[in-house]
Amino acid sequence: MSVASLKEFIKLESAGGIILVIAAIFALIAANSPLSGIYDLLLSTQVGVRVADFAIDKPLLLWINDGLMAIFFFLVGLEIKREVFEGQLSSREKIMLPLVGAVGGIVVPSAIYSVLNWDSPMAMSGWAIPAATDIAFALGVMALLGRRVPAELKLMLLAIAIIDDLGAIIIIAFFYTQQVSTTALLAALIGVIGLFILNRRKVGSLAPYVLLGIYVWVCVLKSGVHATLAGVLVAAFIPLRLPGHDHAWTEDIEHGLHPWVAFGILPVFAFANAGVSLGGIGMDALVHPISLGIVAGLVVGKQIGVFGAIWLAVKLGLGRLPAAVRWGHIYGMASLCGVGFTMSLFIGSLAFEETGYDHFVYDRVGILAASLIASLIGYGALRMHREPASEQETAAREVSA
């Protein structure tokens, strides 16, 4: 990714984070006002598509979570593919610190949540909720600090978030898949073979990939595997480069799709999923094991996991901090990784979609509270450590590494 492309990406993510906040606020207003009945009715409206005897009939909320979010995961898949082959994850030197930071940021928060909810099998289904990071929100907070945040830190946060998204994809595939239909999966395999052929022939038109992608999405939806994974699967077969082109085709697709995702799909998802009625909810909701596990996981677990893993990797000589980055910057970034919001809400919807209203309330209260707290801590930490490292500190760090 070129420097100009990277700057454009970060600006879009930062602005998208602001739109997400606005969408979440509107959702909370709608769910806690006379509009609540309209809000609930809208999301529960049945929307169906029928062709002969074949039909898909779901509430609007599930069309958003299963359909629109598949496009989001398609974009994530493209980003992961390009970064692995040509970007921030393309070499051992570039990937090591973001990799260990992301792994620590998944393992420690999940462990903290599990410890607090170990005695409740129902609550334990949400163990992966605090493992997520919302890159749009995190970069949005960083954007408020302007040039006080080193560009290298933004790159590291971006790489950690991409690896975190990959981890979320793996978790969803293995732990949030319903009873599997072999027939539907075999039907999806036919579409995947078609995508493979298009990839090998370096077909440079997006239309056949979209048509096969819709077919694969329908098959995956009917299979019991979560339908959003079809987006990642289709992205994996988009050719990185086309013959005769000097830049990545996937980057062109990302640039065209990214504004629609940042300013359309994700805000719609946030509006549909962040609306929780606060009526009758007291402090007991925040100290419920589910809420407490999410808050402790995202706020405390992310700090310990991300910061601790990067610190250990540097001390072991597995990598070294960029020249302009101090440990205070790393702490602030680790805190911002606790802004789970979009991905946490998504995983929460998978974990508790069949367990009842109370679980949805506890997980959403926990996610919103944790994301707010993590944003404030991260912002404060980065504001305190806004100056780049001096040349002497950089030289000393290189000697110690």
N, C-alpha and C positions, 0 to 999 in steps of 0.2 A: 504494500500500500504506500503511495506517495505521501509526502508531508502534507500537500494540499488536501488530498483525499482524507487523510487522518484528521486534519483540522475540521473539515466539513462534517465528518462522522461525529466528532466530539460535540460540535455545535448543535447538531441535530439531536443527539442524545440528551444534551443539557437542556435544550428548549423543550424536548419531549418530556423531561422530568417535571418541568413546571406545569405542562398541560396535564400530566398525570395527577399532580396535586390538586389542580382545579377540578378534574373529573371526580376524584375521590371526595372532595368537599361537597360537590353537587349531589353525589350519591348519598352521603350522610344527611344532607339537608332533605333530600327527597324521602329517605327512609324514616325521618323524624319530624315530619310535617304533615299537614292534611293531604299532601301529595303521595303519602305512603301507599295508599290503596292503588293509585294509578301506577306507581313504580312497581309494585308486586304484580299487578295484572299484566303490565307490559312484559316483564321478564318471564312470566308463566304462560304467555300466549303461545299456543301450539302453532308451529310452522311445519308444513309438510311438503314433500316432493314425491310425486308418484309417477311411475312409468309402468303401465300394465299392472301386473301383480306385485311389482317391486315398489316399496315405499320407505321413505325415511320421514318419521314424524316425531319431532322433538320440541320441547319448550324453547323459546327464543334464547334463554340463558345458555342452554346446552349448544345451540347453534353458534353462539359466540365463543364458548369455551372449547368446543370440539372443532368448529369450522374456521372462524377467524383466527384463532390461536395457532392453527396449523400453518397459516401464512407467516405468522410470527416465527414459528419454529423453522420454517423454510429459510427465512432470512438468517436466523441463528446458524443453521446448517451451512449456508453459504459463507458466513463469516468465519466459522470454525475451519472449513476447508481451505479458504484462502490464507488464513493465518498459519495453519499447519504447513502449507506448502511454500508460502512466500513471505509470511509476515512475522509477527512477534513470537510465534511458536515454532518457527522453522529450524531452529538450531538449539543445541544443548545449552549454550551460553544464554540465549534469549529466554528459553522456556523454564530453566531450573527454578528461579525464585518465584515466578508466578505459579508454577506447578505445585511446589511445596506449600505456598501460601494458600492456594485454592483447596488443596487436600486437607490442610489443617483447618480451613474455614468450613469444610463440610463435616469432618469427623468430630471435632470438639463440640460444636453446637448440637449436633445430633445426639451425642453422648449425654450432654447436659439435659436435654429434653427427655431422653429415655430414662435417666436416673429419677427425674421428678415425676414420671408417669408410668413407672415400671409395673405398678400393681393394677393398672387398668388396661386390659387388652384393647378396648375400644379407643382409648386415648393414644395408645402406642402406635396406632395407624398413622398418626401425624408426626412421627419421629423425624421426617425429612423436611418439615416446614421451615425450621430455622437454618437449614443448610443453604438456602438460596440467597442470591444477591441481585438487587435490581440496579443494573448498570445505568439506566436513565436517571433515576433518582440520585445515585451516588455522584455521577458526573455533574448533575444539576447543582448539587451542593458545592462541588469543587468550582464550578463556573462562577459562583457568587464571590469567590476569592480572587478571581482574575489571574493576573500574572504572579501572584504570591505563591501559587502552587507550581512547582517545577513540571515542565512538560513530560519529563521521564516518569514522574509519579502517575500522571494521567495514563501513560502507556502501560505502566505496571498494573494499574487498576483495571484497565480495559482487558489486558491479557488474563488477569485473575477471573474477571467476570465471564470471559469466553470459556475458560476451563470449567468454571462453576456451572455454566449453562450445559456444557457437555456432561458434567456429573449429574445434573438434574435430568437430562435426557435418559441416561443410563438407569437412574433410580426409577423414573416413571416406567421405563420398559420392563424392568425386572420386578418392581414391588407394587406397582399400581395398575397391573393388567388383570382384567377379569377373566372368567372362564373362556378359554380360547376355542374358536371354531376353526378346525383344520381345513374345512372346505373353503372358507373365506380367505384364509391365509394362502392356500394354493392358488386361488383366483388372483390374489395380490401379487403372487410370484410371477404370474404371466405378465402383469404390468411392469414389474421390476426388470424382467428380461427385455421387455420393449425399451425401457429406459437405458439399459446396458447397451443395446444395439445403437440407440441414438447417440450415446456417449462415444462409442467406438468409432462411429462414422463422423464424429465431430459436427453433428447437425447444429447449425448456427441460428436456427429459428426457435423462439421460446414456445410457440404455439403447440407443437407436438408434445413437449415436456409438460405443459399445463394440462393438456387433454389426458395424457397418461397419468399425470399426478392426481387429477380428480378421480379417475378410475381407481387408482391405488388407495386414495383416501377413503372412498366408499367401501372398498374391500376391507381395509384395516378397521374402519368404524364397525363393520358387521362382524369382525373377527373376535372382538373382545379386547384386543390390544388398543391402547389409547390412540385415537385418530390423529392427534397432533404429531405423533412420531412419523406419520406419512410425509409430513413436510420436510423433516430431516432426511428421510430416505430419498426423496426426490432431489433435494439439494446435493446429495452425495454423487449423483450421476450427471449434474450439470458440468460440462467441460470447463476446466479452469481457464484455458486459453483456446482460441480458434486459430487455424492455420492462416498465416498472413497478417495477424494482428499483433501489435507490439505491447499490448496490455491485457490484463485479465478480463475475460468476458464476464466472469462472476462479479467483478467489481462494478461493471456497467449495470448489471441487473440489481445489485445492492443499491446503487445510487438512485435508480428509478423506483425501487420498492420502499426504501427506507423512510421517506417522508410519509408515505401512506401508513406504515406501521407505527411510526413515532407519534404522528398527529391524528391518526384515525383508529387503528385497530387496538392499540394499547389503552388509549383513553376510554374507548367503548368498553373494553374488558374491565378497566378499573371502575367505571360507572356501574357496570352490571354486578360487580362482585364486592365492592367496598361498602355498599349500603347496608348497614346493620342498625337495627332499631336500638337506641340506647335507653328506651323507656324501661324503668324497673331495674336497670343495671347499676349496681353499686360497686364498692371496692372489692366485694367478694368475687366479681368477675375477673379482676386483675390478679387476684391471688389464687384463682382456680388453677390446678396443676397444668392444664393445657395452656392457659394464658401465661402463667408464670414460666412454664418450660420454654415457650416461644420467646418471651422477653429475655429470659436469662440466656437462652441459646444465641439469639441474634445480637444482643448488646454485649454480654460478657464472653460468650463462646467464640464469637467472631474475632474479638480483640485478641483473646488468648490463642486461638487457632491460627489466624493469619499472621499476627505479629510474632508469635512464638516459633512458628515453623520457619519463617523467613530469617529470624534471628539465629536459630539453630543452623540453618543451611549456610549462612554467612560464616558463623564460627567454625563450622566443619570444612570450610573452604569449597563448598559446592557452588558458590556464586558470590558476587559482591554487589553492593548497592551502587546505583548510578552516581556519577560525580556530584550532581546537584541535590541529592536526596539525603536527608538526615534521618535518624531513627525517630525523631518526632513526627516527621512526615509519614513514616511507615505506620506509626501508631494511629495517626489521624485517618490514613487510608484504611487500616484494619477496622477502625470504628465505623467508617462509611460502608464497609462490606456488610455491616449489620442492618443496612436498609434492605429488607427483603421484599417488601411490598408485592410487585406484580407476580414474580415467580412463587413467592410464599403463598399468596392468595390462590394461585393456580394449583399448587400441590395440596393446599388445604381443601380446595374444592374436590380433589380426587380422594383425599383421605377420609373426608367426613360427608360425602354426598349422600350416603345412605344411613347415616347414624342419627340424624335428627337435628332440629333447630338449635338446641343448646350448644352443641359442639361447634356449629358454624359461628355462633356468637362469640364463644370463647376464643376461637382461633383468629377471628377477624379483629377482635379487641386487642389481642396479644400482638398481632402483626402491625396494626396501626400504631399502638403505643411504642413498640420496639423500634419501628422505623423512625418515629419522631425523635425518640431518645438518642438513637444511633446517629441521626443527622446532626443533632445539637452537639453531641460529644465530638464527632468527626470535624465539624465546622470549627469548634473551639480549639481543638488540638492543632489543626492546620493553620489557623489564624495566629496561634502562639509561635509556631515554627515556620514562619513564612520566608525567612531568608535562606538562600542557597548555602550549601556547605562551602567553607573557605578552601583555598587551594591547599593550605597546610593540613586541614582536616581530611581532604580528599587524598593527599599523599600518604598521610598516616594510615588511612583506611586501606589503601592499596598495599602498603607494606604489611599490615596485620593480616590481610586476606591471603 
